[in-house]
């Protein structure tokens, strides 16, 4: 953890996901998981999926989506590897597959060493 910048923020991030998953599973609350970047690939399709899940109708025009919000350039490669390792160790078994797609495959394999 010492090599992860803002480690307390990332700890809170992974804990939020862990606890949200546990709560929705234990309370049998229906969930829909969408990744931010999926809106970049298919805005209307994902918006429709969300509206259907929430049982809402679309009203008005879709707001413009501003793509490209990625923060990888804020961190060095070693920091990203350390973060990948930290999240993999702290994420519940059902959460890691949802988080690992944010890391390149080579970073994940190196972080596992």
BALOBA-1460 file (C-alpha; in Angstrom, 3 decimals):
// residues 113
<rec num="1" residu="x" x="0.000" y="0.000" z="0.000"/>
<rec num="2" residu="x" x="2.888" y="2.350" z="0.672"/>
<rec num="3" residu="x" x="3.660" y="2.562" z="-3.071"/>
<rec num="4" residu="x" x="0.090" y="3.519" z="-3.996"/>
<rec num="5" residu="x" x="-0.521" y="7.258" z="-4.202"/>
<rec num="6" residu="x" x="-3.714" y="8.382" z="-2.472"/>
<rec num="7" residu="x" x="-3.984" y="4.882" z="-1.031"/>
<rec num="8" residu="x" x="-6.719" y="5.859" z="1.422"/>
<rec num="9" residu="x" x="-8.893" y="7.093" z="-1.465"/>
<rec num="10" residu="x" x="-8.369" y="3.872" z="-3.397"/>
<rec num="11" residu="x" x="-9.096" y="1.868" z="-0.251"/>
<rec num="12" residu="x" x="-12.412" y="3.705" z="0.094"/>
<rec num="13" residu="x" x="-13.093" y="3.092" z="-3.612"/>
<rec num="14" residu="x" x="-12.624" y="-0.676" z="-3.374"/>
<rec num="15" residu="x" x="-14.487" y="-0.873" z="-0.059"/>
<rec num="16" residu="x" x="-17.445" y="1.001" z="-1.529"/>
<rec num="17" residu="x" x="-17.636" y="-1.511" z="-4.372"/>
<rec num="18" residu="x" x="-17.201" y="-4.473" z="-2.010"/>
<rec num="19" residu="x" x="-19.898" y="-3.284" z="0.383"/>
<rec num="20" residu="x" x="-22.310" y="-2.227" z="-2.360"/>
<rec num="21" residu="x" x="-22.010" y="-5.688" z="-3.903"/>
<rec num="22" residu="x" x="-22.541" y="-7.394" z="-0.548"/>
<rec num="23" residu="x" x="-25.534" y="-5.236" z="0.349"/>
<rec num="24" residu="x" x="-27.298" y="-5.674" z="-2.977"/>
<rec num="25" residu="x" x="-26.686" y="-9.430" z="-2.923"/>
<rec num="26" residu="x" x="-27.793" y="-9.901" z="0.708"/>
<rec num="27" residu="x" x="-30.851" y="-7.707" z="0.287"/>
<rec num="28" residu="x" x="-31.565" y="-9.212" z="-3.144"/>
<rec num="29" residu="x" x="-31.698" y="-5.774" z="-4.743"/>
<rec num="30" residu="x" x="-31.592" y="-5.838" z="-8.538"/>
<rec num="31" residu="x" x="-28.450" y="-4.213" z="-9.903"/>
<rec num="32" residu="x" x="-27.220" y="-2.933" z="-13.209"/>
<rec num="33" residu="x" x="-23.503" y="-2.494" z="-13.675"/>
<rec num="34" residu="x" x="-22.368" y="0.046" z="-16.215"/>
<rec num="35" residu="x" x="-18.851" y="1.261" z="-16.756"/>
<rec num="36" residu="x" x="-18.268" y="4.929" z="-17.480"/>
<rec num="37" residu="x" x="-16.373" y="4.213" z="-20.677"/>
<rec num="38" residu="x" x="-19.248" y="2.130" z="-22.071"/>
<rec num="39" residu="x" x="-21.133" y="5.379" z="-22.594"/>
<rec num="40" residu="x" x="-18.317" y="6.476" z="-24.882"/>
<rec num="41" residu="x" x="-18.783" y="3.379" z="-27.044"/>
<rec num="42" residu="x" x="-22.585" y="3.286" z="-27.093"/>
<rec num="43" residu="x" x="-24.223" y="6.255" z="-25.405"/>
<rec num="44" residu="x" x="-27.789" y="5.686" z="-26.604"/>
<rec num="45" residu="x" x="-27.686" y="1.935" z="-26.023"/>
<rec num="46" residu="x" x="-26.403" y="2.322" z="-22.477"/>
<rec num="47" residu="x" x="-28.795" y="5.157" z="-21.737"/>
<rec num="48" residu="x" x="-31.697" y="2.981" z="-22.918"/>
<rec num="49" residu="x" x="-30.425" y="0.073" z="-20.815"/>
<rec num="50" residu="x" x="-30.316" y="2.343" z="-17.750"/>
<rec num="51" residu="x" x="-33.772" y="3.803" z="-18.386"/>
<rec num="52" residu="x" x="-35.253" y="0.327" z="-18.863"/>
<rec num="53" residu="x" x="-33.660" y="-0.892" z="-15.633"/>
<rec num="54" residu="x" x="-35.044" y="2.129" z="-13.749"/>
<rec num="55" residu="x" x="-38.399" y="1.766" z="-15.506"/>
<rec num="56" residu="x" x="-38.241" y="5.346" z="-16.721"/>
<rec num="57" residu="x" x="-39.043" y="6.957" z="-20.032"/>
<rec num="58" residu="x" x="-36.648" y="9.187" z="-21.885"/>
<rec num="59" residu="x" x="-37.608" y="12.833" z="-21.678"/>
<rec num="60" residu="x" x="-35.985" y="15.398" z="-23.932"/>
<rec num="61" residu="x" x="-32.692" y="15.180" z="-25.742"/>
<rec num="62" residu="x" x="-29.692" y="13.253" z="-24.525"/>
<rec num="63" residu="x" x="-27.089" y="15.540" z="-22.985"/>
<rec num="64" residu="x" x="-23.713" y="15.578" z="-24.685"/>
<rec num="65" residu="x" x="-21.281" y="13.023" z="-23.301"/>
<rec num="66" residu="x" x="-17.731" y="14.255" z="-22.837"/>
<rec num="67" residu="x" x="-15.490" y="11.254" z="-23.539"/>
<rec num="68" residu="x" x="-11.923" y="10.603" z="-22.604"/>
<rec num="69" residu="x" x="-11.929" y="11.119" z="-18.843"/>
<rec num="70" residu="x" x="-9.024" y="8.879" z="-18.043"/>
<rec num="71" residu="x" x="-6.490" y="9.524" z="-15.326"/>
<rec num="72" residu="x" x="-3.755" y="7.067" z="-16.229"/>
<rec num="73" residu="x" x="-1.284" y="9.849" z="-17.067"/>
<rec num="74" residu="x" x="-1.426" y="11.037" z="-13.432"/>
<rec num="75" residu="x" x="0.387" y="7.883" z="-12.304"/>
<rec num="76" residu="x" x="3.651" y="6.200" z="-13.165"/>
<rec num="77" residu="x" x="3.690" y="2.647" z="-14.441"/>
<rec num="78" residu="x" x="5.027" y="1.433" z="-11.077"/>
<rec num="79" residu="x" x="2.226" y="3.233" z="-9.220"/>
<rec num="80" residu="x" x="-0.372" y="1.634" z="-11.496"/>
<rec num="81" residu="x" x="1.162" y="-1.803" z="-10.870"/>
<rec num="82" residu="x" x="1.083" y="-1.198" z="-7.115"/>
<rec num="83" residu="x" x="-2.522" y="-0.037" z="-7.320"/>
<rec num="84" residu="x" x="-3.510" y="-3.077" z="-9.358"/>
<rec num="85" residu="x" x="-1.935" y="-5.336" z="-6.751"/>
<rec num="86" residu="x" x="-3.636" y="-3.489" z="-3.889"/>
<rec num="87" residu="x" x="-7.078" y="-3.606" z="-5.497"/>
<rec num="88" residu="x" x="-6.692" y="-7.262" z="-6.423"/>
<rec num="89" residu="x" x="-5.844" y="-8.113" z="-2.821"/>
<rec num="90" residu="x" x="-8.622" y="-6.018" z="-1.282"/>
<rec num="91" residu="x" x="-11.435" y="-6.557" z="-3.769"/>
<rec num="92" residu="x" x="-13.929" y="-9.289" z="-2.988"/>
<rec num="93" residu="x" x="-13.737" y="-12.212" z="-5.376"/>
<rec num="94" residu="x" x="-16.777" y="-11.015" z="-7.349"/>
<rec num="95" residu="x" x="-15.489" y="-7.438" z="-7.520"/>
<rec num="96" residu="x" x="-12.037" y="-7.943" z="-8.998"/>
<rec num="97" residu="x" x="-13.344" y="-9.024" z="-12.439"/>
<rec num="98" residu="x" x="-15.270" y="-5.743" z="-12.597"/>
<rec num="99" residu="x" x="-12.216" y="-3.668" z="-11.680"/>
<rec num="100" residu="x" x="-9.433" y="-5.456" z="-13.508"/>
<rec num="101" residu="x" x="-10.496" y="-4.217" z="-16.936"/>
<rec num="102" residu="x" x="-9.091" y="-0.819" z="-15.938"/>
<rec num="103" residu="x" x="-5.608" y="-2.329" z="-15.965"/>
<rec num="104" residu="x" x="-3.624" y="-3.632" z="-18.898"/>
<rec num="105" residu="x" x="-3.095" y="-7.388" z="-18.870"/>
<rec num="106" residu="x" x="0.695" y="-7.012" z="-18.609"/>
<rec num="107" residu="x" x="0.319" y="-4.752" z="-15.551"/>
<rec num="108" residu="x" x="-1.969" y="-7.274" z="-13.847"/>
<rec num="109" residu="x" x="0.446" y="-10.145" z="-14.447"/>
<rec num="110" residu="x" x="3.406" y="-8.116" z="-13.188"/>
<rec num="111" residu="x" x="1.471" y="-6.930" z="-10.136"/>
<rec num="112" residu="x" x="0.665" y="-10.525" z="-9.240"/>
<rec num="113" residu="x" x="4.345" y="-11.341" z="-8.765"/>
